[in-house]
Amino acid sequence: MLNTRLLPLRNDRAQLRAMIGDDAAAYAAGTADPLVRRYAHLPEPAYTEASVAALIDGEIRHGLERGDLAVLTIAGPETDRFAGSLVLFDIADEEAEVGFWLHPHGRGKGLAADALELAAELARRSGLLRLTARTLPENEASQRVLERCGYIRGDRTRTVTPSGAEALAVHYSRDLG
């Protein structure tokens, strides 16, 4: 389980924190972006400010309290402005899977790599030994970020995404020991 009492975590360029109600509008707007729609494989087909606010007050808060699901905000350290989302899910005794996406205004600033590093710190300090990730073969930007952050490319296999779709995915893993 994750020790979510460690949140928020920050470095010079990013912070990783629990989602708050003020994030709902930006989260909903970000999920309408064509690249997010194509690559993030979000569980819901569409999001509104109200639906995101309900998730924050419900499933997201409960997952953090239990330590078995962390839907987190990627934000700038100075502004605290929502720039994207990182999720840790399928949390087991030794590993968890990580997924991430950036709002269009958050791209090109190194936030994804910094958020992945902060997620690794959270996972390591929670006692996990490994993080896994998967992405579509054509999502070269995510592959570059994962590899820059020490994730090792694995096999390509058919998988069911968090949205429930079946897709060919490139699998990655990173040891935290």
N, C-alpha and C positions, 0 to 999 in steps of 0.2 A: 504494500500500500504506500501511497505517497504521503509524505509529511507536509501537508499544505500550510502548516504554521510557518514554514520557511519563506512563504511568499509575503511581499513581493521580493523578487531578485532583480538586481540591475547591474549594468556595467556602464562604461562611458557612453555607449551609443544606443542602448535599449534597456527596457525593463519588461519583465514578465510578471503579470499580476492577475489576481482574480478579476473576472468581469464584473462591471457595475452597471446599474441602470443607465448611466450616461453614455455607455458604449452601444446601446441598442440601435440607435439610428444609424451610426456609422457602420456597425456590423451588417445590418440589413442592406444598406447601400452597397457595401463591399461585395456582398454575395450576389448582387445583380451584375457585377463586372463579368464580361465574357470569358476572361481567362480563369477567374475563380469558378465560374459555372463549369468550364471545361475540365479543370484539373483538380479542384478541391474535393469532389465527390461528397458534398455535404448531404447529411441524412434527410433533410427536408427539400422538397422541390422548389420552394420559394420561402422567403423570409420577409416579414414586415417589422417595423419598430415594435409593435405590440407583441408579435409572436416571439421576438428575441427577448423582450423584457420578461415575458412569461417564462421562457427557458432559463433566464438568469435567476429569476426568483424561485424556480422549481428544480428541474433536472440538473442544471449546472451547479447550483448551490448544494444540492443533495450529493452529487458526485464528489464535490470538493470535501464535504463533511465526512463522507465515507472513505475518501482517499482512493477510490477506484476509477474515477473519471475526472480529468482536469481540462476543462475548456477555458483557456486563459487568453488574456489580452496581451498583445505585443504593442508596446507604446514607447514613445520617445521618453528618455529619462527626465528631460526638463519640462516638457509640455504636458505629459501624461495623456496625450491625445491618442485615441485608438488608431493603430496603424495596421492591424491584422490580428489573426488568431492562431494560436498553437494549441493543439489538443494532445493529451497523453491518455491513451485508452488501452483496452485489453491488458490491464495491469495485472501481472501475476507476481509470484514470490520474487523472481529474479529479473523480470524484464517487462517492458511496456512498449507499445507502438506509439510513434509520434507522427503527427501530421501538422501542416501549417499552410497558411495562405496570407497574402498581403493585400490590403486595400490599395487601389491604384496610387493614392497619394503617399503610400509608405514604401513604394518600390525604389530600387536603385540607391539605397542608403546603407546597405549591409545589415538591415534589421533582421532578415530571416536567419542569417548565419549567427548573429548575436543571440537571437532568441533560442536557436537550437543549442548554443553553448549554455545558456541559462537553464534550459530544460535538462541538459545533461547534468548540470550541477544539482538541480532539484532531485533528479532521479538518483544520482550517486549518493547524495546526502540522505535520501530516503531508504538507502540500502539496496537499490536495484543494481544489477551487474551489467545490463545490456539494454540498449534501445534499438528498436527496429523501425523501419520506414519502408514505404513502397510508393512508387509513382509510375505514371504511364511512360512508356519508352520515348514518346515524343516530347515529354516535359523536360527538356534539356536544362532549363534554368534550375529547376529543383534538384536535378541530378548533380549539377555543378556545386550547388550550395551544400548538399549532403556530403559529397566527396571532399569539399574544402573543410568540412567540420569533422572529418575522420570516419565517416561511414564507409563501409566496404561494400562494394557492389556484389550482389549475389545473383541468383538465377532469375530468369524471366519465367513467370508461371501465370496461369489463369487464376484469377482471384475474384472474390466478391468484395466490392468496395463498401465503405460506410454508407453510401447512398443505396446499396442493394443491387447495383449494376454489376454484371460480370465483365471483367476487363483483363487484358494482358498487363501485368505489372512487373517492374523491375524491383527486386527486393534489396534492401540495404540493412546492415547492422553495424552497431558501434559498441565495442566493449568499454565499460566504464571503470574497470578495475585499475 
